Each structure stands twice: as C-alpha cells, then as structure tokens.
Amino acid sequence: MVQTTSNQLKNRLRRADGQLQGILKMVDEGRECKDILTQLAAVRSGVERMMGVVVAENVKQCIVEEQLDETQQAELQDALDLVVKTH
C-alpha cells in the first residue's frame, strides 16, 4: 500500500477508535439510545469508507502492472473514486 494511503488509513482508524471510545463513555453515562445509535452509524460509515479505500488501493496496485495509458488511468481513478464515495 502506498505510504500516503497507509497514513490516511491509520488516521481514519485513529478517528474511528476515538469515536468508539466516545461511544463507550456515552454507554457508561447512560446516554439515550438514539444518541448512541447516531454515533455508531457514524463509525460504521467511516469503516465502510476505509474498506473502499483499501479495495481501491488494491485494485490500483493490481492494474499498475497492466501499464495503462493516461486516459485509462484517469478513467480508472474516476471509477475508484466513485467506489470510495459510495461506501
């Protein structure tokens, strides 16, 4: 995995960890289920985005070996961006 992507993934994981720690605190404090579920949904969304980034990076690494021209690379990047945004 490219170093930049690896660093981005680590930052996202740290953010998700912080969110989960906050949710644990909310549970301990007896906060409303609605508030807890809202935060859990945010964590889930973040994890799904991370999964998209990992898949996209893996696909890029596999296809790099195919020696795509610039137009093909741009089209591939556009498609991967859509995958990452929709997850």
PDB file of N, CA, C and O in Angstrom:
ATOM      1  N   MET A   1       0.861  -1.180   0.000  1.00  0.00           N
ATOM      2  CA  MET A   1       0.000   0.000   0.000  1.00  0.00           C
ATOM      3  C   MET A   1       0.904   1.238   0.000  1.00  0.00           C
ATOM      4  O   MET A   1       1.909   1.276   0.710  1.00  0.00           O
ATOM      5  N   VAL A   2       0.553   2.222  -0.776  1.00  0.00           N
ATOM      6  CA  VAL A   2       1.328   3.453  -0.875  1.00  0.00           C
ATOM      7  C   VAL A   2       1.375   4.120   0.502  1.00  0.00           C
ATOM      8  O   VAL A   2       0.399   4.082   1.250  1.00  0.00           O
ATOM      9  N   GLN A   3       2.509   4.727   0.826  1.00  0.00           N
ATOM     10  CA  GLN A   3       2.700   5.314   2.156  1.00  0.00           C
ATOM     11  C   GLN A   3       1.637   6.343   2.496  1.00  0.00           C
ATOM     12  O   GLN A   3       1.127   6.360   3.616  1.00  0.00           O
ATOM     13  N   THR A   4       1.291   7.210   1.534  1.00  0.00           N
ATOM     14  CA  THR A   4       0.270   8.231   1.785  1.00  0.00           C
ATOM     15  C   THR A   4      -1.053   7.579   2.145  1.00  0.00           C
ATOM     16  O   THR A   4      -1.716   7.987   3.099  1.00  0.00           O
ATOM     17  N   THR A   5      -1.434   6.568   1.383  1.00  0.00           N
ATOM     18  CA  THR A   5      -2.685   5.864   1.650  1.00  0.00           C
ATOM     19  C   THR A   5      -2.616   5.168   3.002  1.00  0.00           C
ATOM     20  O   THR A   5      -3.595   5.160   3.748  1.00  0.00           O
ATOM     21  N   SER A   6      -1.483   4.594   3.317  1.00  0.00           N
ATOM     22  CA  SER A   6      -1.302   3.931   4.602  1.00  0.00           C
ATOM     23  C   SER A   6      -1.473   4.928   5.743  1.00  0.00           C
ATOM     24  O   SER A   6      -2.133   4.627   6.738  1.00  0.00           O
ATOM     25  N   ASN A   7      -0.890   6.099   5.605  1.00  0.00           N
ATOM     26  CA  ASN A   7      -1.029   7.130   6.638  1.00  0.00           C
ATOM     27  C   ASN A   7      -2.477   7.602   6.752  1.00  0.00           C
ATOM     28  O   ASN A   7      -2.978   7.823   7.854  1.00  0.00           O
ATOM     29  N   GLN A   8      -3.144   7.754   5.613  1.00  0.00           N
ATOM     30  CA  GLN A   8      -4.548   8.169   5.631  1.00  0.00           C
ATOM     31  C   GLN A   8      -5.400   7.117   6.329  1.00  0.00           C
ATOM     32  O   GLN A   8      -6.291   7.450   7.110  1.00  0.00           O
ATOM     33  N   LEU A   9      -5.126   5.851   6.046  1.00  0.00           N
ATOM     34  CA  LEU A   9      -5.870   4.761   6.664  1.00  0.00           C
ATOM     35  C   LEU A   9      -5.637   4.756   8.179  1.00  0.00           C
ATOM     36  O   LEU A   9      -6.576   4.588   8.957  1.00  0.00           O
ATOM     37  N   LYS A  10      -4.404   4.939   8.579  1.00  0.00           N
ATOM     38  CA  LYS A  10      -4.096   4.983  10.022  1.00  0.00           C
ATOM     39  C   LYS A  10      -4.833   6.137  10.696  1.00  0.00           C
ATOM     40  O   LYS A  10      -5.368   5.979  11.793  1.00  0.00           O
ATOM     41  N   ASN A  11      -4.860   7.287  10.046  1.00  0.00           N
ATOM     42  CA  ASN A  11      -5.578   8.428  10.618  1.00  0.00           C
ATOM     43  C   ASN A  11      -7.068   8.135  10.748  1.00  0.00           C
ATOM     44  O   ASN A  11      -7.681   8.480  11.758  1.00  0.00           O
ATOM     45  N   ARG A  12      -7.650   7.506   9.738  1.00  0.00           N
ATOM     46  CA  ARG A  12      -9.070   7.155   9.795  1.00  0.00           C
ATOM     47  C   ARG A  12      -9.331   6.133  10.901  1.00  0.00           C
ATOM     48  O   ARG A  12     -10.336   6.216  11.607  1.00  0.00           O
ATOM     49  N   LEU A  13      -8.417   5.167  11.046  1.00  0.00           N
ATOM     50  CA  LEU A  13      -8.566   4.181  12.113  1.00  0.00           C
ATOM     51  C   LEU A  13      -8.486   4.835  13.489  1.00  0.00           C
ATOM     52  O   LEU A  13      -9.241   4.478  14.393  1.00  0.00           O
ATOM     53  N   ARG A  14      -7.586   5.778  13.647  1.00  0.00           N
ATOM     54  CA  ARG A  14      -7.487   6.502  14.926  1.00  0.00           C
ATOM     55  C   ARG A  14      -8.765   7.291  15.206  1.00  0.00           C
ATOM     56  O   ARG A  14      -9.234   7.348  16.343  1.00  0.00           O
ATOM     57  N   ARG A  15      -9.316   7.893  14.169  1.00  0.00           N
ATOM     58  CA  ARG A  15     -10.563   8.643  14.318  1.00  0.00           C
ATOM     59  C   ARG A  15     -11.693   7.703  14.740  1.00  0.00           C
ATOM     60  O   ARG A  15     -12.467   8.028  15.641  1.00  0.00           O
ATOM     61  N   ALA A  16     -11.790   6.543  14.093  1.00  0.00           N
ATOM     62  CA  ALA A  16     -12.826   5.564  14.445  1.00  0.00           C
ATOM     63  C   ALA A  16     -12.626   5.073  15.872  1.00  0.00           C
ATOM     64  O   ALA A  16     -13.592   4.898  16.615  1.00  0.00           O
ATOM     65  N   ASP A  17     -11.374   4.851  16.252  1.00  0.00           N
ATOM     66  CA  ASP A  17     -11.084   4.433  17.625  1.00  0.00           C
ATOM     67  C   ASP A  17     -11.541   5.498  18.619  1.00  0.00           C
ATOM     68  O   ASP A  17     -12.132   5.174  19.649  1.00  0.00           O
ATOM     69  N   GLY A  18     -11.277   6.746  18.319  1.00  0.00           N
ATOM     70  CA  GLY A  18     -11.721   7.838  19.189  1.00  0.00           C
ATOM     71  C   GLY A  18     -13.235   7.890  19.292  1.00  0.00           C
ATOM     72  O   GLY A  18     -13.791   8.118  20.367  1.00  0.00           O
ATOM     73  N   GLN A  19     -13.896   7.674  18.158  1.00  0.00           N
ATOM     74  CA  GLN A  19     -15.355   7.661  18.173  1.00  0.00           C
ATOM     75  C   GLN A  19     -15.869   6.510  19.035  1.00  0.00           C
ATOM     76  O   GLN A  19     -16.808   6.684  19.812  1.00  0.00           O
ATOM     77  N   LEU A  20     -15.259   5.343  18.899  1.00  0.00           N
ATOM     78  CA  LEU A  20     -15.686   4.194  19.693  1.00  0.00           C
ATOM     79  C   LEU A  20     -15.451   4.424  21.187  1.00  0.00           C
ATOM     80  O   LEU A  20     -16.272   4.041  22.020  1.00  0.00           O
ATOM     81  N   GLN A  21     -14.337   5.045  21.512  1.00  0.00           N
ATOM     82  CA  GLN A  21     -14.081   5.372  22.924  1.00  0.00           C
ATOM     83  C   GLN A  21     -15.145   6.326  23.452  1.00  0.00           C
ATOM     84  O   GLN A  21     -15.599   6.203  24.590  1.00  0.00           O
ATOM     85  N   GLY A  22     -15.535   7.280  22.607  1.00  0.00           N
ATOM     86  CA  GLY A  22     -16.599   8.210  22.991  1.00  0.00           C
ATOM     87  C   GLY A  22     -17.924   7.499  23.196  1.00  0.00           C
ATOM     88  O   GLY A  22     -18.689   7.842  24.097  1.00  0.00           O
ATOM     89  N   ILE A  23     -18.194   6.507  22.355  1.00  0.00           N
ATOM     90  CA  ILE A  23     -19.440   5.740  22.484  1.00  0.00           C
ATOM     91  C   ILE A  23     -19.422   4.934  23.776  1.00  0.00           C
ATOM     92  O   ILE A  23     -20.436   4.851  24.469  1.00  0.00           O
ATOM     93  N   LEU A  24     -18.289   4.345  24.102  1.00  0.00           N
ATOM     94  CA  LEU A  24     -18.183   3.622  25.380  1.00  0.00           C
ATOM     95  C   LEU A  24     -18.495   4.538  26.553  1.00  0.00           C
ATOM     96  O   LEU A  24     -19.192   4.147  27.490  1.00  0.00           O
ATOM     97  N   LYS A  25     -17.982   5.743  26.497  1.00  0.00           N
ATOM     98  CA  LYS A  25     -18.250   6.721  27.550  1.00  0.00           C
ATOM     99  C   LYS A  25     -19.737   7.061  27.603  1.00  0.00           C
ATOM    100  O   LYS A  25     -20.316   7.184  28.682  1.00  0.00           O
ATOM    101  N   MET A  26     -20.348   7.210  26.429  1.00  0.00           N
ATOM    102  CA  MET A  26     -21.777   7.505  26.370  1.00  0.00           C
ATOM    103  C   MET A  26     -22.596   6.389  27.020  1.00  0.00           C
ATOM    104  O   MET A  26     -23.553   6.654  27.747  1.00  0.00           O
ATOM    105  N   VAL A  27     -22.208   5.137  26.750  1.00  0.00           N
ATOM    106  CA  VAL A  27     -22.903   3.994  27.351  1.00  0.00           C
ATOM    107  C   VAL A  27     -22.744   4.026  28.859  1.00  0.00           C
ATOM    108  O   VAL A  27     -23.712   3.834  29.594  1.00  0.00           O
ATOM    109  N   ASP A  28     -21.523   4.270  29.324  1.00  0.00           N
ATOM    110  CA  ASP A  28     -21.270   4.351  30.765  1.00  0.00           C
ATOM    111  C   ASP A  28     -22.089   5.452  31.429  1.00  0.00           C
ATOM    112  O   ASP A  28     -22.522   5.318  32.573  1.00  0.00           O
ATOM    113  N   GLU A  29     -22.291   6.531  30.700  1.00  0.00           N
ATOM    114  CA  GLU A  29     -23.054   7.666  31.241  1.00  0.00           C
ATOM    115  C   GLU A  29     -24.558   7.468  31.118  1.00  0.00           C
ATOM    116  O   GLU A  29     -25.334   8.286  31.614  1.00  0.00           O
ATOM    117  N   GLY A  30     -24.976   6.389  30.462  1.00  0.00           N
ATOM    118  CA  GLY A  30     -26.400   6.125  30.312  1.00  0.00           C
ATOM    119  C   GLY A  30     -27.093   7.040  29.318  1.00  0.00           C
ATOM    120  O   GLY A  30     -28.270   7.362  29.483  1.00  0.00           O
ATOM    121  N   ARG A  31     -26.372   7.461  28.289  1.00  0.00           N
ATOM    122  CA  ARG A  31     -26.953   8.358  27.284  1.00  0.00           C
ATOM    123  C   ARG A  31     -28.064   7.666  26.518  1.00  0.00           C
ATOM    124  O   ARG A  31     -28.177   6.441  26.526  1.00  0.00           O
ATOM    125  N   GLU A  32     -28.876   8.469  25.860  1.00  0.00           N
ATOM    126  CA  GLU A  32     -30.024   7.971  25.101  1.00  0.00           C
ATOM    127  C   GLU A  32     -29.573   7.037  23.968  1.00  0.00           C
ATOM    128  O   GLU A  32     -28.531   7.241  23.346  1.00  0.00           O
ATOM    129  N   CYS A  33     -30.397   6.003  23.723  1.00  0.00           N
ATOM    130  CA  CYS A  33     -30.095   5.049  22.644  1.00  0.00           C
ATOM    131  C   CYS A  33     -29.956   5.752  21.297  1.00  0.00           C
ATOM    132  O   CYS A  33     -29.092   5.405  20.491  1.00  0.00           O
ATOM    133  N   LYS A  34     -30.809   6.735  21.062  1.00  0.00           N
ATOM    134  CA  LYS A  34     -30.771   7.458  19.782  1.00  0.00           C
ATOM    135  C   LYS A  34     -29.401   8.103  19.567  1.00  0.00           C
ATOM    136  O   LYS A  34     -28.843   8.037  18.472  1.00  0.00           O
ATOM    137  N   ASP A  35     -28.867   8.721  20.610  1.00  0.00           N
ATOM    138  CA  ASP A  35     -27.549   9.363  20.504  1.00  0.00           C
ATOM    139  C   ASP A  35     -26.453   8.333  20.249  1.00  0.00           C
ATOM    140  O   ASP A  35     -25.548   8.566  19.447  1.00  0.00           O
ATOM    141  N   ILE A  36     -26.537   7.202  20.930  1.00  0.00           N
ATOM    142  CA  ILE A  36     -25.536   6.148  20.766  1.00  0.00           C
ATOM    143  C   ILE A  36     -25.618   5.573  19.350  1.00  0.00           C
ATOM    144  O   ILE A  36     -24.597   5.364  18.696  1.00  0.00           O
ATOM    145  N   LEU A  37     -26.841   5.320  18.887  1.00  0.00           N
ATOM    146  CA  LEU A  37     -27.003   4.780  17.543  1.00  0.00           C
ATOM    147  C   LEU A  37     -26.503   5.744  16.470  1.00  0.00           C
ATOM    148  O   LEU A  37     -25.945   5.318  15.460  1.00  0.00           O
ATOM    149  N   THR A  38     -26.701   7.026  16.688  1.00  0.00           N
ATOM    150  CA  THR A  38     -26.194   8.021  15.742  1.00  0.00           C
ATOM    151  C   THR A  38     -24.676   7.929  15.642  1.00  0.00           C
ATOM    152  O   THR A  38     -24.118   7.969  14.545  1.00  0.00           O
ATOM    153  N   GLN A  39     -24.022   7.807  16.768  1.00  0.00           N
ATOM    154  CA  GLN A  39     -22.565   7.710  16.772  1.00  0.00           C
ATOM    155  C   GLN A  39     -22.084   6.391  16.174  1.00  0.00           C
ATOM    156  O   GLN A  39     -21.077   6.357  15.466  1.00  0.00           O
ATOM    157  N   LEU A  40     -22.803   5.307  16.458  1.00  0.00           N
ATOM    158  CA  LEU A  40     -22.446   4.013  15.866  1.00  0.00           C
ATOM    159  C   LEU A  40     -22.579   4.051  14.344  1.00  0.00           C
ATOM    160  O   LEU A  40     -21.763   3.472  13.627  1.00  0.00           O
ATOM    161  N   ALA A  41     -23.610   4.735  13.860  1.00  0.00           N
ATOM    162  CA  ALA A  41     -23.788   4.868  12.413  1.00  0.00           C
ATOM    163  C   ALA A  41     -22.626   5.644  11.802  1.00  0.00           C
ATOM    164  O   ALA A  41     -22.177   5.329  10.700  1.00  0.00           O
ATOM    165  N   ALA A  42     -22.145   6.644  12.507  1.00  0.00           N
ATOM    166  CA  ALA A  42     -21.003   7.419  12.015  1.00  0.00           C
ATOM    167  C   ALA A  42     -19.752   6.551  11.941  1.00  0.00           C
ATOM    168  O   ALA A  42     -18.985   6.641  10.983  1.00  0.00           O
ATOM    169  N   VAL A  43     -19.549   5.716  12.948  1.00  0.00           N
ATOM    170  CA  VAL A  43     -18.394   4.815  12.944  1.00  0.00           C
ATOM    171  C   VAL A  43     -18.518   3.822  11.785  1.00  0.00           C
ATOM    172  O   VAL A  43     -17.554   3.579  11.060  1.00  0.00           O
ATOM    173  N   ARG A  44     -19.709   3.254  11.622  1.00  0.00           N
ATOM    174  CA  ARG A  44     -19.922   2.296  10.539  1.00  0.00           C
ATOM    175  C   ARG A  44     -19.621   2.944   9.192  1.00  0.00           C
ATOM    176  O   ARG A  44     -18.953   2.342   8.351  1.00  0.00           O
ATOM    177  N   SER A  45     -20.100   4.147   8.984  1.00  0.00           N
ATOM    178  CA  SER A  45     -19.864   4.857   7.731  1.00  0.00           C
ATOM    179  C   SER A  45     -18.367   5.051   7.494  1.00  0.00           C
ATOM    180  O   SER A  45     -17.871   4.850   6.385  1.00  0.00           O
ATOM    181  N   GLY A  46     -17.665   5.441   8.543  1.00  0.00           N
ATOM    182  CA  GLY A  46     -16.219   5.635   8.421  1.00  0.00           C
ATOM    183  C   GLY A  46     -15.488   4.350   8.087  1.00  0.00           C
ATOM    184  O   GLY A  46     -14.563   4.348   7.276  1.00  0.00           O
ATOM    185  N   VAL A  47     -15.902   3.259   8.710  1.00  0.00           N
ATOM    186  CA  VAL A  47     -15.279   1.962   8.442  1.00  0.00           C
ATOM    187  C   VAL A  47     -15.564   1.530   7.006  1.00  0.00           C
ATOM    188  O   VAL A  47     -14.681   1.006   6.327  1.00  0.00           O
ATOM    189  N   GLU A  48     -16.781   1.745   6.547  1.00  0.00           N
ATOM    190  CA  GLU A  48     -17.109   1.393   5.169  1.00  0.00           C
ATOM    191  C   GLU A  48     -16.279   2.200   4.176  1.00  0.00           C
ATOM    192  O   GLU A  48     -15.855   1.676   3.146  1.00  0.00           O
ATOM    193  N   ARG A  49     -16.049   3.461   4.481  1.00  0.00           N
ATOM    194  CA  ARG A  49     -15.194   4.276   3.604  1.00  0.00           C
ATOM    195  C   ARG A  49     -13.771   3.732   3.600  1.00  0.00           C
ATOM    196  O   ARG A  49     -13.125   3.660   2.554  1.00  0.00           O
ATOM    197  N   MET A  50     -13.287   3.347   4.783  1.00  0.00           N
ATOM    198  CA  MET A  50     -11.939   2.777   4.854  1.00  0.00           C
ATOM    199  C   MET A  50     -11.848   1.505   4.018  1.00  0.00           C
ATOM    200  O   MET A  50     -10.853   1.279   3.330  1.00  0.00           O
ATOM    201  N   MET A  51     -12.874   0.688   4.078  1.00  0.00           N
ATOM    202  CA  MET A  51     -12.883  -0.535   3.286  1.00  0.00           C
ATOM    203  C   MET A  51     -12.807  -0.197   1.802  1.00  0.00           C
ATOM    204  O   MET A  51     -12.099  -0.865   1.048  1.00  0.00           O
ATOM    205  N   GLY A  52     -13.525   0.824   1.384  1.00  0.00           N
ATOM    206  CA  GLY A  52     -13.479   1.259  -0.007  1.00  0.00           C
ATOM    207  C   GLY A  52     -12.093   1.711  -0.408  1.00  0.00           C
ATOM    208  O   GLY A  52     -11.631   1.402  -1.507  1.00  0.00           O
ATOM    209  N   VAL A  53     -11.421   2.443   0.473  1.00  0.00           N
ATOM    210  CA  VAL A  53     -10.060   2.911   0.187  1.00  0.00           C
ATOM    211  C   VAL A  53      -9.121   1.722   0.033  1.00  0.00           C
ATOM    212  O   VAL A  53      -8.298   1.695  -0.883  1.00  0.00           O
ATOM    213  N   VAL A  54      -9.235   0.753   0.909  1.00  0.00           N
ATOM    214  CA  VAL A  54      -8.362  -0.424   0.837  1.00  0.00           C
ATOM    215  C   VAL A  54      -8.614  -1.197  -0.456  1.00  0.00           C
ATOM    216  O   VAL A  54      -7.668  -1.603  -1.131  1.00  0.00           O
ATOM    217  N   VAL A  55      -9.878  -1.400  -0.799  1.00  0.00           N
ATOM    218  CA  VAL A  55     -10.204  -2.108  -2.047  1.00  0.00           C
ATOM    219  C   VAL A  55      -9.676  -1.327  -3.246  1.00  0.00           C
ATOM    220  O   VAL A  55      -9.055  -1.902  -4.139  1.00  0.00           O
ATOM    221  N   ALA A  56      -9.920  -0.032  -3.268  1.00  0.00           N
ATOM    222  CA  ALA A  56      -9.475   0.796  -4.388  1.00  0.00           C
ATOM    223  C   ALA A  56      -7.959   0.743  -4.544  1.00  0.00           C
ATOM    224  O   ALA A  56      -7.445   0.628  -5.657  1.00  0.00           O
ATOM    225  N   GLU A  57      -7.253   0.828  -3.430  1.00  0.00           N
ATOM    226  CA  GLU A  57      -5.791   0.795  -3.484  1.00  0.00           C
ATOM    227  C   GLU A  57      -5.306  -0.559  -3.991  1.00  0.00           C
ATOM    228  O   GLU A  57      -4.348  -0.633  -4.760  1.00  0.00           O
ATOM    229  N   ASN A  58      -5.963  -1.617  -3.560  1.00  0.00           N
ATOM    230  CA  ASN A  58      -5.595  -2.950  -4.016  1.00  0.00           C
ATOM    231  C   ASN A  58      -5.808  -3.084  -5.519  1.00  0.00           C
ATOM    232  O   ASN A  58      -4.952  -3.620  -6.222  1.00  0.00           O
ATOM    233  N   VAL A  59      -6.942  -2.599  -6.013  1.00  0.00           N
ATOM    234  CA  VAL A  59      -7.224  -2.665  -7.450  1.00  0.00           C
ATOM    235  C   VAL A  59      -6.175  -1.867  -8.215  1.00  0.00           C
ATOM    236  O   VAL A  59      -5.669  -2.325  -9.239  1.00  0.00           O
ATOM    237  N   LYS A  60      -5.846  -0.674  -7.720  1.00  0.00           N
ATOM    238  CA  LYS A  60      -4.837   0.135  -8.410  1.00  0.00           C
ATOM    239  C   LYS A  60      -3.502  -0.605  -8.484  1.00  0.00           C
ATOM    240  O   LYS A  60      -2.847  -0.606  -9.526  1.00  0.00           O
ATOM    241  N   GLN A  61      -3.104  -1.228  -7.385  1.00  0.00           N
ATOM    242  CA  GLN A  61      -1.829  -1.954  -7.369  1.00  0.00           C
ATOM    243  C   GLN A  61      -1.839  -3.105  -8.368  1.00  0.00           C
ATOM    244  O   GLN A  61      -0.841  -3.353  -9.044  1.00  0.00           O
ATOM    245  N   CYS A  62      -2.958  -3.802  -8.461  1.00  0.00           N
ATOM    246  CA  CYS A  62      -3.058  -4.925  -9.402  1.00  0.00           C
ATOM    247  C   CYS A  62      -3.012  -4.447 -10.849  1.00  0.00           C
ATOM    248  O   CYS A  62      -2.423  -5.109 -11.704  1.00  0.00           O
ATOM    249  N   ILE A  63      -3.626  -3.307 -11.125  1.00  0.00           N
ATOM    250  CA  ILE A  63      -3.735  -2.830 -12.501  1.00  0.00           C
ATOM    251  C   ILE A  63      -2.478  -2.086 -12.945  1.00  0.00           C
ATOM    252  O   ILE A  63      -2.227  -1.977 -14.145  1.00  0.00           O
ATOM    253  N   VAL A  64      -1.697  -1.582 -12.025  1.00  0.00           N
ATOM    254  CA  VAL A  64      -0.469  -0.872 -12.387  1.00  0.00           C
ATOM    255  C   VAL A  64       0.403  -1.755 -13.265  1.00  0.00           C
ATOM    256  O   VAL A  64       1.093  -1.275 -14.164  1.00  0.00           O
ATOM    257  N   GLU A  65       0.362  -3.042 -12.994  1.00  0.00           N
ATOM    258  CA  GLU A  65       1.172  -3.972 -13.776  1.00  0.00           C
ATOM    259  C   GLU A  65       0.722  -4.049 -15.236  1.00  0.00           C
ATOM    260  O   GLU A  65       1.471  -4.521 -16.091  1.00  0.00           O
ATOM    261  N   GLU A  66      -0.485  -3.591 -15.522  1.00  0.00           N
ATOM    262  CA  GLU A  66      -1.020  -3.664 -16.881  1.00  0.00           C
ATOM    263  C   GLU A  66      -0.551  -2.504 -17.762  1.00  0.00           C
ATOM    264  O   GLU A  66      -0.851  -2.493 -18.956  1.00  0.00           O
ATOM    265  N   GLN A  67       0.168  -1.538 -17.217  1.00  0.00           N
ATOM    266  CA  GLN A  67       0.703  -0.412 -17.984  1.00  0.00           C
ATOM    267  C   GLN A  67      -0.389   0.340 -18.752  1.00  0.00           C
ATOM    268  O   GLN A  67      -0.391   0.360 -19.983  1.00  0.00           O
ATOM    269  N   LEU A  68      -1.304   0.947 -18.021  1.00  0.00           N
ATOM    270  CA  LEU A  68      -2.394   1.708 -18.620  1.00  0.00           C
ATOM    271  C   LEU A  68      -1.884   3.054 -19.121  1.00  0.00           C
ATOM    272  O   LEU A  68      -0.967   3.634 -18.540  1.00  0.00           O
ATOM    273  N   ASP A  69      -2.489   3.551 -20.211  1.00  0.00           N
ATOM    274  CA  ASP A  69      -2.126   4.893 -20.668  1.00  0.00           C
ATOM    275  C   ASP A  69      -2.814   5.922 -19.761  1.00  0.00           C
ATOM    276  O   ASP A  69      -3.616   5.561 -18.900  1.00  0.00           O
ATOM    277  N   GLU A  70      -2.496   7.187 -19.961  1.00  0.00           N
ATOM    278  CA  GLU A  70      -3.003   8.243 -19.066  1.00  0.00           C
ATOM    279  C   GLU A  70      -4.529   8.309 -19.052  1.00  0.00           C
ATOM    280  O   GLU A  70      -5.128   8.493 -17.992  1.00  0.00           O
ATOM    281  N   THR A  71      -5.152   8.162 -20.196  1.00  0.00           N
ATOM    282  CA  THR A  71      -6.612   8.212 -20.272  1.00  0.00           C
ATOM    283  C   THR A  71      -7.221   7.059 -19.485  1.00  0.00           C
ATOM    284  O   THR A  71      -8.179   7.250 -18.737  1.00  0.00           O
ATOM    285  N   GLN A  72      -6.670   5.874 -19.653  1.00  0.00           N
ATOM    286  CA  GLN A  72      -7.174   4.714 -18.928  1.00  0.00           C
ATOM    287  C   GLN A  72      -6.962   4.871 -17.425  1.00  0.00           C
ATOM    288  O   GLN A  72      -7.824   4.503 -16.627  1.00  0.00           O
ATOM    289  N   GLN A  73      -5.817   5.415 -17.049  1.00  0.00           N
ATOM    290  CA  GLN A  73      -5.538   5.641 -15.634  1.00  0.00           C
ATOM    291  C   GLN A  73      -6.537   6.626 -15.034  1.00  0.00           C
ATOM    292  O   GLN A  73      -7.022   6.428 -13.920  1.00  0.00           O
ATOM    293  N   ALA A  74      -6.844   7.700 -15.789  1.00  0.00           N
ATOM    294  CA  ALA A  74      -7.799   8.703 -15.308  1.00  0.00           C
ATOM    295  C   ALA A  74      -9.191   8.088 -15.170  1.00  0.00           C
ATOM    296  O   ALA A  74      -9.894   8.351 -14.194  1.00  0.00           O
ATOM    297  N   GLU A  75      -9.586   7.275 -16.141  1.00  0.00           N
ATOM    298  CA  GLU A  75     -10.889   6.623 -16.081  1.00  0.00           C
ATOM    299  C   GLU A  75     -10.963   5.658 -14.896  1.00  0.00           C
ATOM    300  O   GLU A  75     -11.978   5.582 -14.203  1.00  0.00           O
ATOM    301  N   LEU A  76      -9.879   4.931 -14.681  1.00  0.00           N
ATOM    302  CA  LEU A  76      -9.821   4.018 -13.539  1.00  0.00           C
ATOM    303  C   LEU A  76      -9.932   4.793 -12.229  1.00  0.00           C
ATOM    304  O   LEU A  76     -10.669   4.397 -11.326  1.00  0.00           O
ATOM    305  N   GLN A  77      -9.198   5.895 -12.131  1.00  0.00           N
ATOM    306  CA  GLN A  77      -9.239   6.694 -10.909  1.00  0.00           C
ATOM    307  C   GLN A  77     -10.642   7.234 -10.658  1.00  0.00           C
ATOM    308  O   GLN A  77     -11.110   7.231  -9.519  1.00  0.00           O
ATOM    309  N   ASP A  78     -11.312   7.693 -11.700  1.00  0.00           N
ATOM    310  CA  ASP A  78     -12.691   8.176 -11.554  1.00  0.00           C
ATOM    311  C   ASP A  78     -13.600   7.074 -11.027  1.00  0.00           C
ATOM    312  O   ASP A  78     -14.417   7.312 -10.138  1.00  0.00           O
ATOM    313  N   ALA A  79     -13.460   5.871 -11.573  1.00  0.00           N
ATOM    314  CA  ALA A  79     -14.275   4.745 -11.128  1.00  0.00           C
ATOM    315  C   ALA A  79     -13.977   4.399  -9.672  1.00  0.00           C
ATOM    316  O   ALA A  79     -14.894   4.141  -8.893  1.00  0.00           O
ATOM    317  N   LEU A  80     -12.708   4.393  -9.308  1.00  0.00           N
ATOM    318  CA  LEU A  80     -12.333   4.079  -7.920  1.00  0.00           C
ATOM    319  C   LEU A  80     -12.827   5.149  -6.969  1.00  0.00           C
ATOM    320  O   LEU A  80     -13.241   4.842  -5.851  1.00  0.00           O
ATOM    321  N   ASP A  81     -12.790   6.392  -7.394  1.00  0.00           N
ATOM    322  CA  ASP A  81     -13.320   7.479  -6.552  1.00  0.00           C
ATOM    323  C   ASP A  81     -14.797   7.276  -6.290  1.00  0.00           C
ATOM    324  O   ASP A  81     -15.273   7.536  -5.185  1.00  0.00           O
ATOM    325  N   LEU A  82     -15.523   6.820  -7.282  1.00  0.00           N
ATOM    326  CA  LEU A  82     -16.955   6.545  -7.088  1.00  0.00           C
ATOM    327  C   LEU A  82     -17.162   5.425  -6.082  1.00  0.00           C
ATOM    328  O   LEU A  82     -18.055   5.499  -5.239  1.00  0.00           O
ATOM    329  N   VAL A  83     -16.341   4.391  -6.169  1.00  0.00           N
ATOM    330  CA  VAL A  83     -16.458   3.266  -5.218  1.00  0.00           C
ATOM    331  C   VAL A  83     -16.212   3.757  -3.806  1.00  0.00           C
ATOM    332  O   VAL A  83     -16.962   3.422  -2.889  1.00  0.00           O
ATOM    333  N   VAL A  84     -15.173   4.543  -3.626  1.00  0.00           N
ATOM    334  CA  VAL A  84     -14.824   5.019  -2.285  1.00  0.00           C
ATOM    335  C   VAL A  84     -15.908   5.944  -1.748  1.00  0.00           C
ATOM    336  O   VAL A  84     -16.231   5.881  -0.562  1.00  0.00           O
ATOM    337  N   LYS A  85     -16.475   6.797  -2.586  1.00  0.00           N
ATOM    338  CA  LYS A  85     -17.505   7.748  -2.136  1.00  0.00           C
ATOM    339  C   LYS A  85     -18.817   7.078  -1.815  1.00  0.00           C
ATOM    340  O   LYS A  85     -19.562   7.553  -0.958  1.00  0.00           O
ATOM    341  N   THR A  86     -19.117   5.966  -2.499  1.00  0.00           N
ATOM    342  CA  THR A  86     -20.404   5.324  -2.284  1.00  0.00           C
ATOM    343  C   THR A  86     -20.379   4.354  -1.108  1.00  0.00           C
ATOM    344  O   THR A  86     -21.428   3.835  -0.728  1.00  0.00           O
ATOM    345  N   HIS A  87     -19.239   4.101  -0.535  1.00  0.00           N
ATOM    346  CA  HIS A  87     -19.165   3.194   0.622  1.00  0.00           C
ATOM    347  C   HIS A  87     -18.928   3.961   1.884  1.00  0.00           C
ATOM    348  O   HIS A  87     -18.836   3.368   2.959  1.00  0.00           O
TER     349      HIS A  87
END
